[in-house]
Amino acid sequence: MSSPTETHTNTAEQDVLIVGGGIAGLALADYLRRQGRTPTVVEQAPGWRDGGYGIGLWEDGLAVLRDLGRLDHARNLAADPDGFAVRAGGDLLTRTTIPPDRTLLLAIHRGDLHAVLREGVPEDRVRFGTSPARIDERDEDVRVTFEDRTTETYDLVVGADGVHSTVREQCFTRWTKREHDTYVWSLWADQDVDVGSDMVSVWGRGTEGFVARVGDRVGFNLAARLDQRPDPPARAHLRARAEAIGWKLPALLDGTDDDPFFDRVRDVTCERWHTDRVALVGDAAHAVHPISGMGASLALQDARVLAQELATARPGDPSGALERFEQRRRDDAKRVRREARFEAAVTFLESESARQARNWVVEHTPLFDLFIERQVTEG
Ligand SMILES: Cc1cc2nc3c(=O)[nH]c(=O)nc-3n(C[C@H](O)[C@H](O)[C@H](O)COP(=O)(O)OP(=O)(O)OC[C@H]3O[C@@H](n4cnc5c(N)ncnc54)[C@H](O)[C@@H]3O)c2cc1C
């Protein structure tokens, strides 16, 4: 291994560099490996981390896991909810049954989903603990200088490096990262609060709780609109929000002493996701508000479509494949982002009269069933 001060240039053809070993990056590496390629994944973390929040993975994302032969493993680690319910505190507003003969939705720990995807990527293809410091796209290749001062060349660089993507930052100019006034806490409780076998969204004033039992743990996210970021995001803030939402949230909070995951909600709009030799996938290209429950599915679908297009690309010239990839994926991502913003506006209402009107519509019309149908975009 090169020392941090050494500069090393590898001029041999390196094929594909995937920046970011998250959901999109690992799925893409798995697909490319099956095509006989040897992609390199660079992950800024020093090693794999198992932490994270609970994810609802809908049919589009599950189809990609099935395609990769990893759905059964994921299903063993996940919960297959009986339905999706919406509550306003203690009151059940609506519930959609999920047909038992169809896996439409899995509730899974992000760490478990990540572990399932890791099976398709040999660890010796992953460079941990570094990141591209400089990316120079040239006619014939892309030259990447890493933070450890090594330099390599690749045919193609894929930014799968999430919402704060350095690839997007370095290689694309026309994009925006919208900072919402919403913050999210996420926790897992080991104790036995009976939350049933549905995935549940619980609405409070300017807040939402998302609850799902997975095995003997209950994952719960709590999102709230706040005037400013709590600094530090102390447990007292979380407690006040959980009490305000009600239902099982306070009891769930009593059931864990863990430090919560905490972050601000952001979404990303990027005018183009590719140049001739650099592409963006997943959150790097189009992070959506997590209220949509679709970010991981979009990331997995991007990986599949990009791999499909690269399979037919001319050797050493990925530009046509990148163009076709973006054309096939752009409308879907755009629609999800638009709907997610709408869902966020509806979910995080503050005005009492507006909330009452919304609750009446959700309780007395099939609006929510239609929302569930819309979660399935490819079928
Ligand atoms: C609280 C919360 C709840 C959510 N709930 C759901 C849900 O229910 N359903 C759903 O589908 N989606 C959900 N999402 C969204 C989903 O998690 C993301 O859309 C998904 O993880 C995106 O995958 P990705 O691979 O693009 O990015 P990520 O999974 O974020 O992976 C990015 C990877 O890149 C690495 N990286 C970052 N920068 C660099 C760098 N400079 N160099 C090298 N590596 C780098 C990171 O360490 C990470 O490993 C939720 C998100 C949040 C925050």
The ligand as a MOL file (V3000), in Angstrom:
LIG
                    3D

  0  0  0     0  0            999 V3000
M  V30 BEGIN CTAB
M  V30 COUNTS 53 58 0 0 0
M  V30 BEGIN ATOM
M  V30 1 C -34.3080 8.7580 8.3620 0
M  V30 2 C -34.3810 8.2130 6.9680 0
M  V30 3 C -35.3690 7.3050 6.6430 0
M  V30 4 C -35.4340 6.7680 5.3620 0
M  V30 5 N -36.4310 5.8770 5.0780 0
M  V30 6 C -36.4870 5.3230 3.8560 0
M  V30 7 C -37.4980 4.3680 3.5610 0
M  V30 8 O -38.3530 4.0480 4.3880 0
M  V30 9 N -37.5070 3.8140 2.3170 0
M  V30 10 C -36.5790 4.1540 1.3750 0
M  V30 11 O -36.6110 3.6010 0.2630 0
M  V30 12 N -35.6280 5.0790 1.6100 0
M  V30 13 C -35.5600 5.6650 2.8330 0
M  V30 14 N -34.5960 6.5900 3.1040 0
M  V30 15 C -33.6780 7.0230 2.0140 0
M  V30 16 C -32.5980 6.0020 1.7150 0
M  V30 17 O -31.9010 5.6370 2.8910 0
M  V30 18 C -31.6130 6.6050 0.7060 0
M  V30 19 O -32.3430 7.1050 -0.3810 0
M  V30 20 C -30.6310 5.5460 0.2090 0
M  V30 21 O -29.8020 5.1210 1.2670 0
M  V30 22 C -29.7800 6.1300 -0.9190 0
M  V30 23 O -28.7720 5.2250 -1.2670 0
M  V30 24 P -27.4090 5.7540 -1.8820 0
M  V30 25 O -26.5900 4.5350 -2.1360 0
M  V30 26 O -27.6650 6.6960 -2.9710 0
M  V30 27 O -26.7310 6.6230 -0.7240 0
M  V30 28 P -26.2370 6.1310 0.7080 0
M  V30 29 O -26.9750 4.9030 1.1250 0
M  V30 30 O -26.2890 7.3400 1.5750 0
M  V30 31 O -24.7170 5.7020 0.4940 0
M  V30 32 C -23.7260 6.6440 0.2020 0
M  V30 33 C -22.3820 5.9960 0.5490 0
M  V30 34 O -21.3410 6.8330 0.0670 0
M  V30 35 C -20.3770 7.0040 1.0820 0
M  V30 36 N -19.7410 8.2960 0.8100 0
M  V30 37 C -20.2430 9.5350 1.0110 0
M  V30 38 N -19.3710 10.4770 0.6070 0
M  V30 39 C -18.2870 9.8070 0.1420 0
M  V30 40 C -17.0620 10.2300 -0.4130 0
M  V30 41 N -16.7600 11.5270 -0.5570 0
M  V30 42 N -16.1590 9.2870 -0.7940 0
M  V30 43 C -16.4510 7.9610 -0.6520 0
M  V30 44 N -17.5930 7.5050 -0.1190 0
M  V30 45 C -18.5150 8.4200 0.2610 0
M  V30 46 C -21.1700 6.9650 2.3750 0
M  V30 47 O -20.3430 6.6660 3.4800 0
M  V30 48 C -22.1640 5.8340 2.0530 0
M  V30 49 O -21.6140 4.5730 2.3170 0
M  V30 50 C -34.4970 7.1670 4.3720 0
M  V30 51 C -33.5030 8.0830 4.6900 0
M  V30 52 C -33.4370 8.6140 5.9700 0
M  V30 53 C -32.3600 9.6000 6.3060 0
M  V30 END ATOM
M  V30 BEGIN BOND
M  V30 1 1 1 2
M  V30 2 1 2 3
M  V30 3 2 2 52
M  V30 4 2 3 4
M  V30 5 1 4 5
M  V30 6 1 4 50
M  V30 7 2 5 6
M  V30 8 1 6 7
M  V30 9 1 6 13
M  V30 10 2 7 8
M  V30 11 1 7 9
M  V30 12 1 9 10
M  V30 13 2 10 11
M  V30 14 1 10 12
M  V30 15 2 12 13
M  V30 16 1 13 14
M  V30 17 1 14 15
M  V30 18 1 14 50
M  V30 19 1 15 16
M  V30 20 1 16 17
M  V30 21 1 16 18
M  V30 22 1 18 19
M  V30 23 1 18 20
M  V30 24 1 20 21
M  V30 25 1 20 22
M  V30 26 1 22 23
M  V30 27 1 23 24
M  V30 28 2 24 25
M  V30 29 1 24 26
M  V30 30 1 24 27
M  V30 31 1 27 28
M  V30 32 2 28 29
M  V30 33 1 28 30
M  V30 34 1 28 31
M  V30 35 1 31 32
M  V30 36 1 32 33
M  V30 37 1 33 34
M  V30 38 1 33 48
M  V30 39 1 34 35
M  V30 40 1 35 36
M  V30 41 1 35 46
M  V30 42 1 36 37
M  V30 43 1 36 45
M  V30 44 2 37 38
M  V30 45 1 38 39
M  V30 46 1 39 40
M  V30 47 2 39 45
M  V30 48 1 40 41
M  V30 49 2 40 42
M  V30 50 1 42 43
M  V30 51 2 43 44
M  V30 52 1 44 45
M  V30 53 1 46 47
M  V30 54 1 46 48
M  V30 55 1 48 49
M  V30 56 2 50 51
M  V30 57 1 51 52
M  V30 58 1 52 53
M  V30 END BOND
M  V30 END CTAB
M  END
